[in-house]
């Protein structure tokens, strides 16, 4: 799968790209990430990419020509134009079903904005899929693009290797349960002990305990998932299973 990130700050990406799962996926050729500096499509002596809004008001607006021409040039590279995604607080909220849908694409072109946003004609011309990662204010779309890449590549075949199924993770299709508490050695730390049942070797009892953990945690913390699991989701199981954790 190929990602193209269009940004004024390409240097924000390599730290993330060089780590862990994504690095391995890049090294194995399962995923490609290409960075493009929008400023390279700017014109004039000052290579201006933003300007003051018509009608007045605070902040700067990203200019239409460099952004549209950057996206079009990037889309001409490679075999397919790819699906254009604009990271913006005005988009539909990223959920696991959307992540699943995006993971089926061969190529995603991620447009990261800054400042007060883009000239509206960027959106009118490119008709991007506008996506938000949540209701909070970021300084730009770069971190949101990295969140999207992180979520999507986990679903690209072979990226997770032999780490068991991503389908078992909370929020994946078919799982609406939060994860149960996990423990590893030592058995006791500062007087806090691992629950006896986990040491019992009784697999039935362990399964029951974990289900109850997932169930009560979900009820307490995420009444929304508990009451109306459908929220943006298709299938779901009615019982938390062993698979509520990895
Ligand atoms: C570009 N706040 O916020 C939530 N998802 C994306 C964003 C965002 C932002 C500012 C600029 C994207």
Boltz pocket constraint, residues with backbone or C-beta under 6 A from the ligand:
constraints:
  - pocket:
      binder: B
      contacts: [[A, 87], [A, 88], [A, 89], [A, 112], [A, 113], [A, 114], [A, 115], [A, 131], [A, 132], [A, 133], [A, 134], [A, 135], [A, 136], [A, 137], [A, 138], [A, 139], [A, 140], [A, 141], [A, 142], [A, 144]]
      max_distance: 6.0
